[in-house]
Amino acid sequence: MKRIIVLLAMFICMVGSAQTKYKLTKNGKLEKVETFKESNTKDTGYVLMIKDSAYNVYVSSKGKYFIKRVSAKTGKPYRKYITIE
């Protein structure tokens, strides 16, 4: 029974560490840390206009073009891949 409780506690700790990360600022407030991967992305210098909003166009390490958007429902950033003709 002791092993089950210890394993359950370890599992809960692992799940809790995989959640959203926060950072304590100098003024004592918690700030959400963005976990958007920036590895091997380059800004192309192009700007895409969608409904009066300007988005920078990036290229991934595999040569795919995308823009960075934020979900209206969850507020999380994501990549929207686009095609350039």
N, CA, C and O atoms as a printed pandas DataFrame, in Angstrom:
     atom_number atom_name residue_name chain_id  residue_number  x_coord  y_coord  z_coord
0              1         N          MET        A               1    0.829   -1.193    0.000
1              2        CA          MET        A               1    0.000    0.000    0.000
2              3         C          MET        A               1    0.876    1.261    0.000
3              4         O          MET        A               1    0.552    2.268   -0.630
4              5         N          LYS        A               2    2.000    1.169    0.732
5              6        CA          LYS        A               2    2.902    2.304    0.788
6              7         C          LYS        A               2    3.471    2.623   -0.592
7              8         O          LYS        A               2    3.593    3.790   -0.964
8              9         N          ARG        A               3    3.815    1.590   -1.344
9             10        CA          ARG        A               3    4.364    1.790   -2.687
10            11         C          ARG        A               3    3.352    2.464   -3.604
11            12         O          ARG        A               3    3.721    3.333   -4.395
12            13         N          ILE        A               4    2.105    2.085   -3.513
13            14        CA          ILE        A               4    1.065    2.669   -4.363
14            15         C          ILE        A               4    0.926    4.158   -4.072
15            16         O          ILE        A               4    0.805    4.963   -4.996
16            17         N          ILE        A               5    0.942    4.523   -2.805
17            18        CA          ILE        A               5    0.808    5.937   -2.434
18            19         C          ILE        A               5    2.023    6.724   -2.924
19            20         O          ILE        A               5    1.871    7.831   -3.439
20            21         N          VAL        A               6    3.218    6.170   -2.772
21            22        CA          VAL        A               6    4.430    6.855   -3.226
22            23         C          VAL        A               6    4.418    7.008   -4.743
23            24         O          VAL        A               6    4.739    8.078   -5.261
24            25         N          LEU        A               7    4.052    5.957   -5.453
25            26        CA          LEU        A               7    3.977    6.041   -6.915
26            27         C          LEU        A               7    2.929    7.039   -7.369
27            28         O          LEU        A               7    3.152    7.766   -8.337
28            29         N          LEU        A               8    1.804    7.089   -6.697
29            30        CA          LEU        A               8    0.750    8.047   -7.035
30            31         C          LEU        A               8    1.230    9.474   -6.797
31            32         O          LEU        A               8    0.958   10.357   -7.610
32            33         N          ALA        A               9    1.935    9.713   -5.703
33            34        CA          ALA        A               9    2.474   11.041   -5.412
34            35         C          ALA        A               9    3.513   11.452   -6.452
35            36         O          ALA        A               9    3.548   12.610   -6.868
36            37         N          MET        A              10    4.351   10.519   -6.871
37            38        CA          MET        A              10    5.355   10.824   -7.904
38            39         C          MET        A              10    4.682   11.148   -9.232
39            40         O          MET        A              10    5.116   12.056   -9.940
40            41         N          PHE        A              11    3.635   10.419   -9.575
41            42        CA          PHE        A              11    2.913   10.677  -10.818
42            43         C          PHE        A              11    2.277   12.055  -10.796
43            44         O          PHE        A              11    2.333   12.776  -11.792
44            45         N          ILE        A              12    1.676   12.431   -9.681
45            46        CA          ILE        A              12    1.036   13.751   -9.563
46            47         C          ILE        A              12    2.086   14.847   -9.693
47            48         O          ILE        A              12    1.819   15.876  -10.314
48            49         N          CYS        A              13    3.263   14.655   -9.129
49            50        CA          CYS        A              13    4.337   15.653   -9.247
50            51         C          CYS        A              13    4.808   15.793  -10.692
51            52         O          CYS        A              13    5.078   16.903  -11.150
52            53         N          MET        A              14    4.910   14.679  -11.411
53            54        CA          MET        A              14    5.342   14.740  -12.812
54            55         C          MET        A              14    4.312   15.446  -13.673
55            56         O          MET        A              14    4.677   16.234  -14.546
56            57         N          VAL        A              15    3.041   15.184  -13.448
57            58        CA          VAL        A              15    1.990   15.829  -14.230
58            59         C          VAL        A              15    1.956   17.319  -13.924
59            60         O          VAL        A              15    1.763   18.134  -14.825
60            61         N          GLY        A              16    2.138   17.672  -12.687
61            62        CA          GLY        A              16    2.137   19.082  -12.296
62            63         C          GLY        A              16    3.284   19.859  -12.896
63            64         O          GLY        A              16    3.137   21.046  -13.187
64            65         N          SER        A              17    4.420   19.222  -13.088
65            66        CA          SER        A              17    5.561   19.926  -13.662
66            67         C          SER        A              17    5.418   20.135  -15.163
67            68         O          SER        A              17    6.135   20.961  -15.729
68            69         N          ALA        A              18    4.525   19.423  -15.821
69            70        CA          ALA        A              18    4.338   19.558  -17.264
70            71         C          ALA        A              18    3.330   20.649  -17.614
71            72         O          ALA        A              18    3.065   20.887  -18.792
72            73         N          GLN        A              19    2.777   21.299  -16.630
73            74        CA          GLN        A              19    1.772   22.326  -16.870
74            75         C          GLN        A              19    2.430   23.655  -17.211
75            76         O          GLN        A              19    3.646   23.726  -17.391
76            77         N          THR        A              20    1.632   24.697  -17.298
77            78        CA          THR        A              20    2.095   26.031  -17.651
78            79         C          THR        A              20    3.139   26.523  -16.659
79            80         O          THR        A              20    2.989   26.351  -15.449
80            81         N          LYS        A              21    4.186   27.128  -17.173
81            82        CA          LYS        A              21    5.274   27.632  -16.345
82            83         C          LYS        A              21    5.042   29.105  -16.026
83            84         O          LYS        A              21    4.603   29.872  -16.882
84            85         N          TYR        A              22    5.344   29.498  -14.775
85            86        CA          TYR        A              22    5.232   30.882  -14.343
86            87         C          TYR        A              22    6.557   31.326  -13.745
87            88         O          TYR        A              22    7.327   30.512  -13.236
88            89         N          LYS        A              23    6.814   32.632  -13.813
89            90        CA          LYS        A              23    8.057   33.195  -13.305
90            91         C          LYS        A              23    7.702   34.347  -12.372
91            92         O          LYS        A              23    6.800   35.129  -12.671
92            93         N          LEU        A              24    8.398   34.458  -11.253
93            94        CA          LEU        A              24    8.180   35.536  -10.296
94            95         C          LEU        A              24    9.011   36.737  -10.712
95            96         O          LEU        A              24   10.232   36.635  -10.837
96            97         N          THR        A              25    8.357   37.883  -10.929
97            98        CA          THR        A              25    9.064   39.090  -11.348
98            99         C          THR        A              25    9.611   39.832  -10.126
99           100         O          THR        A              25    9.353   39.437   -8.989
100          101         N          LYS        A              26   10.359   40.898  -10.364
101          102        CA          LYS        A              26   10.968   41.657   -9.273
102          103         C          LYS        A              26    9.942   42.341   -8.380
103          104         O          LYS        A              26   10.177   42.526   -7.186
104          105         N          ASN        A              27    8.785   42.724   -8.967
105          106        CA          ASN        A              27    7.767   43.396   -8.165
106          107         C          ASN        A              27    6.834   42.414   -7.457
107          108         O          ASN        A              27    5.841   42.833   -6.862
108          109         N          GLY        A              28    7.133   41.121   -7.511
109          110        CA          GLY        A              28    6.370   40.129   -6.760
110          111         C          GLY        A              28    5.170   39.551   -7.488
111          112         O          GLY        A              28    4.361   38.863   -6.865
112          113         N          LYS        A              29    5.024   39.801   -8.772
113          114        CA          LYS        A              29    3.897   39.272   -9.531
114          115         C          LYS        A              29    4.330   38.049  -10.335
115          116         O          LYS        A              29    5.494   37.916  -10.715
116          117         N          LEU        A              30    3.375   37.163  -10.584
117          118        CA          LEU        A              30    3.649   35.990  -11.410
118          119         C          LEU        A              30    3.412   36.333  -12.871
119          120         O          LEU        A              30    2.417   36.969  -13.220
120          121         N          GLU        A              31    4.329   35.908  -13.710
121          122        CA          GLU        A              31    4.240   36.177  -15.139
122          123         C          GLU        A              31    4.338   34.848  -15.883
123          124         O          GLU        A              31    5.207   34.030  -15.582
124          125         N          LYS        A              32    3.452   34.632  -16.851
125          126        CA          LYS        A              32    3.450   33.391  -17.614
126          127         C          LYS        A              32    4.652   33.353  -18.549
127          128         O          LYS        A              32    4.947   34.336  -19.229
128          129         N          VAL        A              33    5.337   32.230  -18.583
129          130        CA          VAL        A              33    6.498   32.049  -19.450
130          131         C          VAL        A              33    6.017   31.420  -20.750
131          132         O          VAL        A              33    5.385   30.364  -20.736
132          133         N          GLU        A              34    6.315   32.065  -21.872
133          134        CA          GLU        A              34    5.919   31.539  -23.170
134          135         C          GLU        A              34    6.782   30.337  -23.524
135          136         O          GLU        A              34    8.003   30.373  -23.371
136          137         N          THR        A              35    6.149   29.282  -23.993
137          138        CA          THR        A              35    6.877   28.068  -24.336
138          139         C          THR        A              35    6.898   27.832  -25.835
139          140         O          THR        A              35    7.068   26.698  -26.282
140          141         N          PHE        A              36    6.728   28.883  -26.608
141          142        CA          PHE        A              36    6.730   28.781  -28.060
142          143         C          PHE        A              36    8.151   28.511  -28.528
143          144         O          PHE        A              36    9.068   29.258  -28.186
144          145         N          LYS        A              37    8.342   27.466  -29.295
145          146        CA          LYS        A              37    9.679   27.092  -29.743
146          147         C          LYS        A              37   10.169   28.060  -30.819
147          148         O          LYS        A              37    9.486   28.303  -31.814
148          149         N          GLU        A              38   11.341   28.594  -30.604
149          150        CA          GLU        A              38   11.942   29.524  -31.550
150          151         C          GLU        A              38   13.109   28.899  -32.288
151          152         O          GLU        A              38   13.831   29.594  -33.003
152          153         N          SER        A              39   13.306   27.601  -32.127
153          154        CA          SER        A              39   14.493   26.971  -32.691
154          155         C          SER        A              39   14.472   26.991  -34.216
155          156         O          SER        A              39   13.502   26.579  -34.853
156          157         N          ASN        A              40   15.554   27.475  -34.771
157          158        CA          ASN        A              40   15.786   27.463  -36.211
158          159         C          ASN        A              40   14.700   28.166  -37.020
159          160         O          ASN        A              40   14.376   27.724  -38.122
160          161         N          THR        A              41   14.135   29.242  -36.499
161          162        CA          THR        A              41   13.179   30.025  -37.273
162          163         C          THR        A              41   13.829   31.361  -37.608
163          164         O          THR        A              41   14.542   31.951  -36.797
164          165         N          LYS        A              42   13.564   31.816  -38.819
165          166        CA          LYS        A              42   14.136   33.076  -39.260
166          167         C          LYS        A              42   13.034   33.986  -39.766
167          168         O          LYS        A              42   12.093   33.535  -40.419
168          169         N          ASP        A              43   13.155   35.259  -39.463
169          170        CA          ASP        A              43   12.213   36.261  -39.954
170          171         C          ASP        A              43   12.558   36.582  -41.397
171          172         O          ASP        A              43   13.711   36.879  -41.710
172          173         N          THR        A              44   11.559   36.524  -42.288
173          174        CA          THR        A              44   11.803   36.769  -43.709
174          175         C          THR        A              44   11.769   38.246  -44.068
175          176         O          THR        A              44   12.266   38.641  -45.122
176          177         N          GLY        A              45   11.188   39.063  -43.202
177          178        CA          GLY        A              45   11.053   40.480  -43.505
178          179         C          GLY        A              45    9.723   40.803  -44.161
179          180         O          GLY        A              45    9.388   41.976  -44.324
180          181         N          TYR        A              46    8.951   39.781  -44.542
181          182        CA          TYR        A              46    7.636   39.996  -45.125
182          183         C          TYR        A              46    6.598   40.194  -44.033
183          184         O          TYR        A              46    6.750   39.693  -42.919
184          185         N          VAL        A              47    5.542   40.928  -44.361
185          186        CA          VAL        A              47    4.442   41.155  -43.427
186          187         C          VAL        A              47    3.154   40.753  -44.112
187          188         O          VAL        A              47    2.901   41.151  -45.249
188          189         N          LEU        A              48    2.336   39.964  -43.426
189          190        CA          LEU        A              48    1.055   39.506  -43.953
190          191         C          LEU        A              48   -0.059   40.247  -43.228
191          192         O          LEU        A              48   -0.107   40.253  -41.998
192          193         N          MET        A              49   -0.965   40.879  -43.996
193          194        CA          MET        A              49   -2.088   41.614  -43.411
194          195         C          MET        A              49   -3.327   40.738  -43.432
195          196         O          MET        A              49   -3.742   40.279  -44.496
196          197         N          ILE        A              50   -3.924   40.498  -42.268
197          198        CA          ILE        A              50   -5.178   39.756  -42.145
198          199         C          ILE        A              50   -6.112   40.580  -41.282
199          200         O          ILE        A              50   -5.854   40.787  -40.097
200          201         N          LYS        A              51   -7.201   41.052  -41.877
201          202        CA          LYS        A              51   -8.225   41.829  -41.162
202          203         C          LYS        A              51   -7.615   42.948  -40.316
203          204         O          LYS        A              51   -7.835   42.999  -39.106
204          205         N          ASP        A              52   -6.871   43.817  -40.929
205          206        CA          ASP        A              52   -6.245   44.981  -40.286
206          207         C          ASP        A              52   -5.222   44.622  -39.209
207          208         O          ASP        A              52   -4.892   45.458  -38.368
208          209         N          SER        A              53   -4.724   43.405  -39.228
209          210        CA          SER        A              53   -3.662   42.995  -38.309
210          211         C          SER        A              53   -2.442   42.584  -39.122
211          212         O          SER        A              53   -2.562   41.879  -40.124
212          213         N          ALA        A              54   -1.279   43.025  -38.690
213          214        CA          ALA        A              54   -0.035   42.712  -39.392
214          215         C          ALA        A              54    0.684   41.577  -38.681
215          216         O          ALA        A              54    0.847   41.606  -37.462
216          217         N          TYR        A              55    1.114   40.577  -39.443
217          218        CA          TYR        A              55    1.836   39.426  -38.911
218          219         C          TYR        A              55    3.153   39.276  -39.660
219          220         O          TYR        A              55    3.179   39.314  -40.890
220          221         N          ASN        A              56    4.236   39.106  -38.926
221          222        CA          ASN        A              56    5.528   38.849  -39.556
222          223         C          ASN        A              56    5.538   37.425  -40.096
223          224         O          ASN        A              56    4.980   36.519  -39.477
224          225         N          VAL        A              57    6.165   37.228  -41.239
225          226        CA          VAL        A              57    6.270   35.908  -41.855
226          227         C          VAL        A              57    7.630   35.317  -41.498
227          228         O          VAL        A              57    8.663   35.965  -41.667
228          229         N          TYR        A              58    7.620   34.086  -41.007
229          230        CA          TYR        A              58    8.832   33.379  -40.611
230          231         C          TYR        A              58    9.001   32.153  -41.494
231          232         O          TYR        A              58    8.046   31.678  -42.109
232          233         N          VAL        A              59   10.229   31.646  -41.547
233          234        CA          VAL        A              59   10.510   30.415  -42.275
234          235         C          VAL        A              59   11.148   29.434  -41.286
235          236         O          VAL        A              59   12.041   29.799  -40.520
236          237         N          SER        A              60   10.674   28.186  -41.316
237          238        CA          SER        A              60   11.176   27.169  -40.395
238          239         C          SER        A              60   12.467   26.562  -40.945
239          240         O          SER        A              60   12.898   26.899  -42.048
240          241         N          SER        A              61   13.067   25.682  -40.185
241          242        CA          SER        A              61   14.306   25.037  -40.618
242          243         C          SER        A              61   14.076   24.116  -41.808
243          244         O          SER        A              61   15.019   23.793  -42.531
244          245         N          LYS        A              62   12.830   23.689  -42.018
245          246        CA          LYS        A              62   12.496   22.823  -43.155
246          247         C          LYS        A              62   12.017   23.606  -44.366
247          248         O          LYS        A              62   11.633   23.007  -45.371
248          249         N          GLY        A              63   12.031   24.944  -44.293
249          250        CA          GLY        A              63   11.663   25.772  -45.435
250          251         C          GLY        A              63   10.184   26.097  -45.533
251          252         O          GLY        A              63    9.743   26.604  -46.564
252          253         N          LYS        A              64    9.408   25.825  -44.504
253          254        CA          LYS        A              64    7.972   26.133  -44.511
254          255         C          LYS        A              64    7.753   27.540  -43.966
255          256         O          LYS        A              64    8.405   27.947  -43.005
256          257         N          TYR        A              65    6.835   28.281  -44.580
257          258        CA          TYR        A              65    6.517   29.629  -44.155
258          259         C          TYR        A              65    5.334   29.607  -43.196
259          260         O          TYR        A              65    4.378   28.857  -43.394
260          261         N          PHE        A              66    5.405   30.438  -42.151
261          262        CA          PHE        A              66    4.323   30.490  -41.180
262          263         C          PHE        A              66    4.268   31.866  -40.529
263          264         O          PHE        A              66    5.207   32.657  -40.617
264          265         N          ILE        A              67    3.135   32.129  -39.870
265          266        CA          ILE        A              67    2.966   33.324  -39.057
266          267         C          ILE        A              67    2.643   32.868  -37.644
267          268         O          ILE        A              67    2.136   31.764  -37.443
268          269         N          LYS        A              68    2.932   33.706  -36.677
269          270        CA          LYS        A              68    2.622   33.400  -35.289
270          271         C          LYS        A              68    1.302   34.056  -34.935
271          272         O          LYS        A              68    1.131   35.264  -35.097
272          273         N          ARG        A              69    0.368   33.247  -34.450
273          274        CA          ARG        A              69   -0.937   33.758  -34.038
274          275         C          ARG        A              69   -1.208   33.324  -32.612
275          276         O          ARG        A              69   -0.515   32.461  -32.074
276          277         N          VAL        A              70   -2.219   33.924  -32.001
277          278        CA          VAL        A              70   -2.628   33.576  -30.647
278          279         C          VAL        A              70   -4.082   33.141  -30.702
279          280         O          VAL        A              70   -4.921   33.830  -31.282
280          281         N          SER        A              71   -4.378   32.000  -30.102
281          282        CA          SER        A              71   -5.731   31.462  -30.099
282          283         C          SER        A              71   -6.659   32.374  -29.304
283          284         O          SER        A              71   -6.316   32.813  -28.206
284          285         N          ALA        A              72   -7.838   32.658  -29.862
285          286        CA          ALA        A              72   -8.805   33.511  -29.178
286          287         C          ALA        A              72   -9.424   32.794  -27.983
287          288         O          ALA        A              72   -9.767   33.431  -26.987
288          289         N          LYS        A              73   -9.568   31.484  -28.075
289          290        CA          LYS        A              73  -10.203   30.724  -26.986
290          291         C          LYS        A              73   -9.260   30.478  -25.818
291          292         O          LYS        A              73   -9.626   30.705  -24.665
292          293         N          THR        A              74   -8.039   30.011  -26.110
293          294        CA          THR        A              74   -7.132   29.618  -25.038
294          295         C          THR        A              74   -6.043   30.644  -24.748
295          296         O          THR        A              74   -5.462   30.635  -23.663
296          297         N          GLY        A              75   -5.760   31.526  -25.700
297          298        CA          GLY        A              75   -4.705   32.516  -25.513
298          299         C          GLY        A              75   -3.309   31.977  -25.735
299          300         O          GLY        A              75   -2.326   32.647  -25.417
300          301         N          LYS        A              76   -3.208   30.762  -26.283
301          302        CA          LYS        A              76   -1.903   30.146  -26.512
302          303         C          LYS        A              76   -1.397   30.466  -27.915
303          304         O          LYS        A              76   -2.185   30.498  -28.860
304          305         N          PRO        A              77   -0.093   30.703  -28.062
305          306        CA          PRO        A              77    0.457   30.969  -29.391
306          307         C          PRO        A              77    0.567   29.687  -30.208
307          308         O          PRO        A              77    0.791   28.602  -29.669
308          309         N          TYR        A              78    0.404   29.837  -31.510
309          310        CA          TYR        A              78    0.567   28.699  -32.418
310          311         C          TYR        A              78    1.064   29.203  -33.751
311          312         O          TYR        A              78    1.034   30.403  -34.021
312          313         N          ARG        A              79    1.523   28.286  -34.585
313          314        CA          ARG        A              79    2.003   28.618  -35.926
314          315         C          ARG        A              79    0.897   28.333  -36.929
315          316         O          ARG        A              79    0.290   27.263  -36.913
316          317         N          LYS        A              80    0.643   29.299  -37.800
317          318        CA          LYS        A              80   -0.294   29.074  -38.904
318          319         C          LYS        A              80    0.560   29.046  -40.171
319          320         O          LYS        A              80    1.114   30.065  -40.584
320          321         N          TYR        A              81    0.655   27.870  -40.776
321          322        CA          TYR        A              81    1.475   27.709  -41.968
322          323         C          TYR        A              81    0.766   28.272  -43.169
323          324         O          TYR        A              81   -0.448   28.121  -43.313
324          325         N          ILE        A              82    1.525   28.929  -44.041
325          326        CA          ILE        A              82    0.970   29.588  -45.211
326          327         C          ILE        A              82    1.735   29.127  -46.452
327          328         O          ILE        A              82    2.842   28.599  -46.359
328          329         N          THR        A              83    1.120   29.338  -47.606
329          330        CA          THR        A              83    1.803   29.051  -48.865
330          331         C          THR        A              83    2.094   30.363  -49.576
331          332         O          THR        A              83    1.242   31.251  -49.631
332          333         N          ILE        A              84    3.278   30.480  -50.111
333          334        CA          ILE        A              84    3.677   31.677  -50.845
334          335         C          ILE        A              84    3.797   31.293  -52.304
335          336         O          ILE        A              84    4.548   30.388  -52.666
336          337         N          GLU        A              85    3.048   31.994  -53.132
337          338        CA          GLU        A              85    3.038   31.694  -54.576
338          339         C          GLU        A              85    3.822   32.697  -55.347
339          340         O          GLU        A              85    3.918   32.597  -56.570
